[in-house]
Amino acid sequence: MAWRRTRSTEQPTRRRSRHGRHGREDRSPVVRPPLPPLDTRIDRFDLAVGTAAEFLRSAWSDLRDVSFEIGDMPPATDEDGIPRWTVLREAKRIILYRVPIERLSHLHRNDDLHRRMMIESCVFRAAAEYLERDPWDLGPERFRFF
């Protein structure tokens, strides 16, 4: 019979199938596992406080030994309301409270730049209170753009 192939002793190489049993083998999953965010609000707050504190420490020798700390909420309110920071001169500590600074600050534009500027202004005002100076005196060259 001419139409039949003869069987050889060597096995033919079988090429790999692109599809599995149901035609879906080499596809990636539709839903990937959730990834953690690269940075959080707390991380951005810590970074803004840290950079402003390092600038002030390098500019003012009186602030080199001062500890800038971050707390979530103040322990109690004072006569002016909820404090944004606490200055402890004897202990050489400045404590900035994250939640009041982030939540009670009224920004005219709610974006990353303005939030960072609000945090840095609180660091400057707390350091100015520690030094008993005006906040604009702490970094005059930083705010002079012309």
Summary of the structure (lengths in Angstrom):
residues: 146
radius of gyration: 31.1
end to end distance: 98.1
largest distance: 108.7
contacts: 287
relative contact order: 0.13
helix: 38%
strand: 11%
